[in-house]
Amino acid sequence: MRILAALASVFGFGLLQAACSAPSGSAPPGSAPSNSASSVATRPAPAWLDKQLSPDQRAELLVSALNQQDKLSLVTGYFGVQQAWNHYNFKEARPQSAGYVPGVSRLGFTAQWQADAGSGVATQREAPPALERTLLPSGILTASTWDPPLAERGGAMIGNEARATGFNVMLAGGVNLMREPGNGRNFEYAGEDPLLAGTMTGALVRGIQSNHIVATIKHFALNDQETGRSWVNVLIDEAAARMSDLLAFQIAIEQGDPGSIMCSYNLVNGVYSCQNDWLLNQVLKRDWGFKGYVMTDWGAQHDTVLNANHGLDQETGVAETGKYIWLDKLSTAISQKQVPQARLDDMVRRIARTLIAKGAVDDPVQLAPIDFAAHARVTQADAEQGIVLLKNQAVLPLTVKNKRIALIGGHADVGVLTGGGSAQVYAPGGNAVPGLGPKGWPGPVVYARSSPLTALRDELPDSTITWQSGADLGAAASAASAADVAIVFVTQWTAESVDFPLTLPDEQDQLVAAVARANKRTVVVLETGGPVLMPWLDRVAGVVEAWYPGSQGGPAIARVLSGAVNPSGHLPVSFPRSADQLPRAQIVGDGSPHDAQFDVHYDEGAAVGYRWYAKKGLTPLFPFGHGLSYTTFAQSNLSAHLDGGELKVSFAVRNTGKRVGQSVAQIYVSAEAGGWEAPQRLGAFGKVELAPGATEQLTLTVDPRLLANYEPKRQAFRIAPGSYRVSLAPSAAPAARDAGQTVTVTLPERVIAAK
Ligand code: BGC
């Protein structure tokens, strides 16, 4: 009750009262007093609330009961922040939240309270303690687990905190593919491969929505860089888009069934995403049969008529008067017959149907205490499975022989780094390193209060662990030379609305080099939002990629280093050796004037990430799929056969080492006749835990679209008849594939409709 009281003081007494007194199924908290829970309960329930009817029927009944003003109101969303620049400042909006859409209390239809994002319930701007929430690791870390059930548990956890703090629409998950390793939002996404990213994001969405709230997949589509994000025009041909970025969305939608989707800021082939008929009406709603609603990214609306007619269902993030506001502009456009009334009805029907189908109407959000202890276990499990051991020359795990350990840099004495922007979650205890980074948006830099140093001391009570901040290279080097092993933490803060160089900032490369010179047994722990260059790689004995590991990042890192956890994370992205290995050595548009539209040509087409490296015969620094363990695995008996038209791949995995460990099996497919954008694609994957000596037989199904090319004329994927290689490999590196096993299978022609 103490937490409830604290929350109530932030949310206002009204919410607590409503939350504590409103029986399930009555008017949602936040309804206007004249339409309070009790007044709704005493009137005959409106027909649309009849739970015996289907969501479609109920939405239809609601639409027929709404007047035009109600309808316009349901498709217009406001910024939820309490800031001077927010003209509206609705008192019913949740404190410092992303969005608010008023409900129709007269008919008992819920308001929509929207919060970012995929790592937890975010807060816009610095948060008071009552707005602190459990922070999951970044999306790219969760993708590194290659473990969909784990992603689903994480989603369920953040959905629970969303509900408990009054949100029924989460603006998560992000599934934009990593085309630009410098994209400031890579930390929010799930990597570079459509199957992995789509599957992991779909699982997160399932978890969120298991709380009877809506999840919003984003940013649709091809919003793969932040530089000029509102005026970059992405040029890509349809087949390439359908086989890469759009396929990631398609898979995530199939697997997660998100209630809504957020169209992005950028233009695609000359048309803003939020008024792009091809993307919204044809691909999403016609081909994929999406029954949910499309909301804009905040401020991504441009032209009322084009937005409405080309598939947008809800405008969001209104903060200023007189600008883009559907409430007025759509009304005028309808009366002038530029937008059909049926279109507005369809928007409202989609929104209502979604909130009903997901349970947000029948099970209104209720303020409740957060079980921070239980949620800490969820976020720590995620971090422990997604931290990637990149290099290990017999230095890890730290053994009892490591009596003297020098820990250096990265603020590892107090916390772990988090990503910035709208996804910023303030973890319990607030910012461990205040005063860093931009004072305004998208800052500040926030460190979650979870100390790797303290956690490592707890893990290794018999070792002496010294601490150096890394600010003084000489002091860092002396500490390293006096130790049996040196562990250097390096960080790169990344954030929404900016892109970043691939080089570590603040001369941290020099720090690593100085420490490595002083001690050969140097381990580098990276906390980064995406790939970075490692000029010191050959000089260090170990490298651990901890990404942004969330509010239990300290213990998770410590337990990987000590060996209490056997690492099982694998890269969901390739790490380049240098920027000139990339399709674009520099992010296009850097330095271009505000608002001046520019083109970026995705000439690599669907050859994103490892596919690009394979096509060009390039060897990255670390390949997609790479990740080491403290045990060893042997994979054998690979076979592939058609079963009911589906390609099934079977094999055995054995733990040949001495420790329990988890193996990630990766199936790569390639067409012997060529004709693909690249020599290979990830076709399936599976993760299995094995005791020492144990063997497990696995059978995975290859998604047929990954054996096909998209043919725009047919509006379908088509598998060409012929011979295909199926490889079981530890990563996407060609050498890894050659060292693995390969079988060949003959496939008949198959056409898979775009749907
Ligand atoms: C971001 C979205 C986010 C929205 C609301 C935008 O700046 O691009 O991802 O959901 O803000 O905070």
Residues whose N, C-alpha, C, O or C-beta is under 5 A from the ligand:
A	BS01	BGC	A98 D116 L171 D297 W298 S422
